[in-house]
Amino acid sequence: MAPILYIVIPCYNEEAVLPITAPQFLEKLRQLTAAGKIAEESRVLFVNDGSRDRTWEIISELAASDEHYLGISQSRNRGHQNAVLAGLMEAKDCCDITISIDCDGQDDINAMDAMVDEYLSGSEVVYGVRDNRDTDTAFKRATAQGFYKVLAAMGAEVVYNHADYRLISARVLQEFAKFEEVNLFLRGMVPLVGFKSSSVYYKRAERLAGESHYPLRKMLALAIDGITSLSVKPLHLITTFGVFVAFLSFVGVLWALIAQLTGHTVAGWASTTCIVCFVSGVQLICLGILGEYIGKIYMEVKRRPRYIISERTWEE
């Protein structure tokens, strides 16, 4: 029996690109259905992440025009990761597999064929992985690749060059629902669930229309969330660095005492200023890292909902 597939698509201010990509997603759904790989009950599920433009109106119009389109709207903007999670949790009881993909048309939808084939061959999770970064600027390419390397060095289990284009079975989603973190970094959390996984490689294209909603500021915030949500190694590095600085300080004290006793002291403000600035800088960096973790604890203990669905395009 063919599996029921839900394609989960987070949308934030996508009125320019949605009319272009929505028919493409529906056509891919029909192709997979015609090939006998998925069931007729499969759907395209849009998640409106509190858009300020006509995104939700367009999703509602699409849902009214074809039963294969579904839509949910969050009560306010909560971020890309929360939007993806909302769609996955909404779909997990209605389907056998989900594929999450961005709305901008950059991810190759034809890779879905290979993803479904991998699932039918036994994989419960299939990661969509970019085979190159030719479409990125030199700066973005260097920072993105550096980010994955830093995560790996910190002990986080992530798939290199994988973002949020992936197939996840309903079986995995049922287990993933038990992960109750408020600070979400899905590409690092999904591997923690386990189960058999594989990867499908594809070329990423340019955005079809509209503007990117992931500027440098958001990319840096996501990187910090990824590191601090998946690893405590920065805290271990602080401890190691603190011991090293303490050792240097101890050597400096011994040197100062010996110089004083032998009468070789030289009055100088430069060396004192450098030492004070260095130690102060180290302390501020360490406090900043500790603050990031304390902030994460603060958000987790509040137990606030990770998403709130205000509207659906269907009657419950």
C-alpha positions as CSV (number, residue, x, y, z in Angstrom):
1,M,0.0,0.0,0.0
2,A,1.4,3.4,-1.0
3,P,2.3,5.8,1.8
4,I,0.5,9.0,2.4
5,L,2.8,12.0,2.0
6,Y,2.5,15.5,3.5
7,I,4.8,18.1,2.0
8,V,5.3,20.6,4.8
9,I,6.2,24.2,3.7
10,P,6.9,27.0,6.1
11,C,5.9,30.4,4.7
12,Y,6.8,33.9,5.9
13,N,5.9,36.9,3.7
14,E,6.0,34.7,0.5
15,E,3.3,36.4,-1.5
16,A,5.7,37.0,-4.4
17,V,7.0,33.4,-4.7
18,L,4.0,31.3,-3.5
19,P,1.9,31.6,-6.7
20,I,5.0,30.2,-8.6
21,T,6.0,27.4,-6.4
22,A,2.6,26.1,-5.1
23,P,1.7,24.6,-8.5
24,Q,5.1,23.0,-8.7
25,F,4.6,21.3,-5.4
26,L,1.1,20.1,-6.5
27,E,2.5,18.8,-9.8
28,K,5.2,16.9,-8.0
29,L,2.5,15.4,-5.7
30,R,0.6,14.3,-8.8
31,Q,3.6,12.8,-10.4
32,L,4.5,10.7,-7.3
33,T,0.9,9.6,-7.1
34,A,0.7,8.6,-10.8
35,A,3.9,6.6,-10.3
36,G,2.3,4.7,-7.5
37,K,4.9,5.8,-5.0
38,I,2.4,7.7,-2.7
39,A,-1.3,7.6,-2.0
40,E,-4.0,9.8,-3.4
41,E,-4.7,11.2,0.1
42,S,-1.3,12.9,0.1
43,R,-1.3,16.7,0.6
44,V,0.7,19.9,0.4
45,L,0.6,21.6,3.8
46,F,1.5,25.3,4.0
47,V,2.4,26.8,7.4
48,N,1.9,30.6,7.6
49,D,4.4,31.9,10.1
50,G,2.6,35.2,11.0
51,S,3.2,36.8,7.6
52,R,2.4,40.5,7.3
53,D,1.6,40.3,3.6
54,R,-1.1,38.3,1.6
55,T,0.6,34.9,2.2
56,W,-2.3,33.6,4.3
57,E,-4.9,34.9,1.8
58,I,-3.1,33.1,-1.0
59,I,-2.9,29.9,1.0
60,S,-6.6,30.0,1.7
61,E,-7.4,30.6,-2.0
62,L,-5.2,27.6,-2.9
63,A,-6.9,25.4,-0.4
64,A,-10.3,26.5,-1.8
65,S,-9.2,25.7,-5.3
66,D,-7.9,22.1,-4.7
67,E,-8.4,19.7,-1.9
68,H,-4.7,18.7,-2.1
69,Y,-3.7,22.1,-0.6
70,L,-4.0,22.5,3.1
71,G,-2.9,25.4,5.3
72,I,-2.4,26.3,8.9
73,S,-1.6,29.8,10.3
74,Q,0.3,30.5,13.5
75,S,-1.0,33.2,15.8
76,R,2.1,35.2,15.3
77,N,5.6,35.0,13.8
78,R,7.6,32.4,15.8
79,G,10.5,31.7,13.4
80,H,11.3,29.2,10.7
81,Q,12.2,26.3,13.0
82,N,8.9,26.6,15.0
83,A,6.9,26.9,11.7
84,V,8.5,23.6,10.4
85,L,7.8,21.9,13.8
86,A,4.2,23.1,13.7
87,G,3.7,21.6,10.3
88,L,5.3,18.3,11.2
89,M,3.3,17.9,14.4
90,E,0.1,18.8,12.6
91,A,0.9,16.2,9.9
92,K,2.2,13.3,11.9
93,D,-1.2,11.8,12.7
94,C,-2.5,12.2,9.2
95,C,0.2,10.6,7.0
96,D,2.9,8.0,6.8
97,I,5.8,10.3,5.7
98,T,6.5,14.1,5.6
99,I,8.9,16.1,3.5
100,S,9.8,19.6,4.8
101,I,11.0,22.1,2.2
102,D,11.2,25.9,2.0
103,C,8.8,27.8,-0.2
104,D,11.3,29.8,-2.2
105,G,12.0,27.1,-4.9
106,Q,15.7,26.9,-4.2
107,D,15.6,23.2,-3.1
108,D,15.2,20.8,-6.0
109,I,11.7,19.3,-5.7
110,N,12.7,16.4,-8.0
111,A,14.9,15.1,-5.2
112,M,11.6,14.1,-3.5
113,D,11.4,11.1,-5.9
114,A,14.7,9.8,-4.6
115,M,13.7,10.5,-1.0
116,V,10.5,8.5,-1.3
117,D,12.5,5.7,-3.0
118,E,14.9,5.7,0.0
119,Y,11.9,5.4,2.4
120,L,10.4,2.6,0.4
121,S,13.8,0.9,0.7
122,G,13.7,1.1,4.5
123,S,15.0,4.5,5.5
124,E,12.9,6.3,8.2
125,V,14.8,9.6,7.7
126,V,16.2,10.9,4.4
127,Y,18.3,14.1,4.4
128,G,18.4,16.4,1.4
129,V,22.1,17.4,1.1
130,R,23.5,20.1,-1.2
131,D,26.2,18.7,-3.4
132,N,27.9,22.1,-3.8
133,R,27.5,25.7,-2.8
134,D,28.1,27.3,-6.2
135,T,25.1,29.6,-5.9
136,D,26.4,31.1,-2.6
137,T,28.6,34.1,-2.3
138,A,32.2,33.5,-1.2
139,F,31.4,34.9,2.2
140,K,28.2,32.8,2.8
141,R,30.0,29.7,1.5
142,A,32.9,30.1,3.9
143,T,30.7,30.9,6.9
144,A,28.3,28.1,6.2
145,Q,31.0,25.5,5.8
146,G,32.8,26.9,8.8
147,F,29.6,26.6,10.8
148,Y,29.2,22.9,10.1
149,K,32.8,22.3,11.0
150,V,32.5,24.1,14.3
151,L,29.4,22.1,15.1
152,A,31.2,18.9,14.4
153,A,34.2,20.0,16.5
154,M,31.7,20.8,19.4
155,G,30.5,17.2,19.3
156,A,27.1,18.0,17.7
157,E,25.7,15.3,15.3
158,V,24.7,17.1,12.1
159,V,24.7,16.2,8.5
160,Y,27.2,18.3,6.5
161,N,25.5,20.8,4.1
162,H,22.0,19.7,5.1
163,A,19.5,22.3,6.1
164,D,15.7,21.5,6.6
165,Y,14.9,19.7,3.4
166,R,14.3,16.1,4.7
167,L,11.9,13.2,4.7
168,I,10.7,12.0,8.1
169,S,8.4,9.0,8.7
170,A,5.4,9.3,11.0
171,R,7.0,6.7,13.2
172,V,10.0,9.0,13.8
173,L,7.8,12.0,14.3
174,Q,5.9,10.2,17.0
175,E,9.2,9.8,18.9
176,F,10.4,13.3,18.0
177,A,7.3,14.7,19.6
178,K,8.7,13.6,22.9
179,F,11.6,16.1,22.5
180,E,10.2,19.2,24.3
181,E,13.0,21.7,23.8
182,V,11.9,25.3,23.3
183,N,15.2,26.3,21.7
184,L,14.9,24.5,18.4
185,F,17.6,23.5,16.0
186,L,15.9,20.8,14.0
187,R,18.8,19.8,11.8
188,G,20.7,18.8,14.9
189,M,17.8,17.3,16.8
190,V,16.4,15.0,14.2
191,P,19.6,12.8,14.1
192,L,19.3,12.4,17.9
193,V,16.0,10.4,17.4
194,G,17.9,7.6,15.6
195,F,16.3,5.1,13.2
196,K,17.7,4.2,9.8
197,S,18.7,7.2,7.7
198,S,20.2,8.0,4.4
199,S,21.0,11.1,2.2
200,V,19.9,12.3,-1.2
201,Y,22.1,14.9,-3.0
202,Y,20.9,17.8,-5.1
203,K,21.8,21.1,-6.6
204,R,20.4,24.2,-5.0
205,A,19.1,26.9,-7.3
206,E,18.6,30.7,-7.0
207,R,15.5,32.0,-5.2
208,L,12.6,32.2,-7.8
209,A,11.1,35.4,-6.5
210,G,11.0,37.7,-3.5
211,E,13.8,38.3,-1.0
212,S,15.6,36.0,1.4
213,H,14.3,36.0,5.0
214,Y,17.6,34.8,6.4
215,P,20.0,37.8,6.6
216,L,23.3,37.5,8.3
217,R,21.8,38.4,11.7
218,K,19.4,35.5,11.6
219,M,22.1,33.1,10.4
220,L,24.3,34.1,13.3
221,A,21.4,33.6,15.7
222,L,20.7,30.2,14.3
223,A,24.4,29.2,14.5
224,I,24.5,30.3,18.2
225,D,21.3,28.4,18.9
226,G,22.7,25.3,17.2
227,I,25.9,25.3,19.2
228,T,24.4,26.0,22.5
229,S,21.4,23.7,22.1
230,L,23.4,20.7,21.1
231,S,26.7,20.9,22.9
232,V,28.2,21.9,26.3
233,K,31.7,21.8,24.9
234,P,32.0,25.7,25.0
235,L,31.7,25.4,28.8
236,H,34.5,22.9,28.9
237,L,36.6,25.2,26.7
238,I,35.9,28.1,29.2
239,T,37.2,25.9,32.0
240,T,40.3,24.9,30.1
241,F,41.0,28.4,29.0
242,G,40.4,29.7,32.5
243,V,43.0,27.2,33.9
244,F,45.5,28.3,31.3
245,V,45.0,32.0,32.0
246,A,45.2,31.3,35.8
247,F,48.5,29.5,35.2
248,L,49.9,32.4,33.2
249,S,48.8,34.8,36.0
250,F,50.5,32.6,38.5
251,V,53.7,32.7,36.5
252,G,53.3,36.5,36.2
253,V,53.0,36.8,40.0
254,L,56.1,34.7,40.5
255,W,58.0,36.9,38.0
256,A,56.9,40.1,39.7
257,L,58.0,38.8,43.2
258,I,61.4,37.7,41.9
259,A,61.9,41.0,40.1
260,Q,60.9,42.8,43.3
261,L,63.3,40.8,45.5
262,T,66.2,41.2,43.1
263,G,65.7,44.9,42.6
264,H,64.9,44.7,38.9
265,T,61.5,46.2,38.9
266,V,60.7,48.8,36.3
267,A,57.7,51.1,36.6
268,G,55.5,50.8,33.5
269,W,51.9,51.3,32.7
270,A,51.9,49.5,29.3
271,S,52.4,46.0,30.6
272,T,49.9,46.5,33.4
273,T,47.3,47.8,31.0
274,C,47.8,45.0,28.6
275,I,47.4,42.4,31.3
276,V,44.3,44.0,32.8
277,C,42.7,44.4,29.3
278,F,43.5,40.8,28.4
279,V,42.1,39.3,31.6
280,S,39.0,41.6,31.4
281,G,38.4,40.5,27.8
282,V,38.6,36.9,28.7
283,Q,36.2,37.3,31.6
284,L,33.7,39.1,29.5
285,I,33.8,36.4,26.8
286,C,33.3,33.7,29.4
287,L,30.4,35.6,31.0
288,G,28.8,36.0,27.5
289,I,29.0,32.3,26.8
290,L,27.7,31.5,30.3
291,G,24.9,34.0,29.6
292,E,23.9,32.2,26.5
293,Y,23.4,29.0,28.3
294,I,21.6,30.6,31.2
295,G,19.3,32.3,28.7
296,K,18.5,28.9,27.2
297,I,17.7,27.5,30.7
298,Y,15.5,30.6,31.3
299,M,13.5,29.9,28.2
300,E,13.2,26.2,28.8
301,V,11.9,26.4,32.3
302,K,9.1,28.7,31.2
303,R,7.6,25.8,29.2
304,R,5.9,28.2,26.8
305,P,4.2,26.6,23.8
306,R,6.5,26.4,20.8
307,Y,3.7,27.3,18.4
308,I,0.0,28.3,18.5
309,I,-2.2,27.6,15.5
310,S,-4.9,30.2,15.1
311,E,-6.5,29.2,11.8
312,R,-6.8,26.1,9.5
313,T,-8.1,25.9,6.0
314,W,-10.3,23.0,7.0
315,E,-12.9,22.3,9.6
316,E,-11.8,20.1,12.5
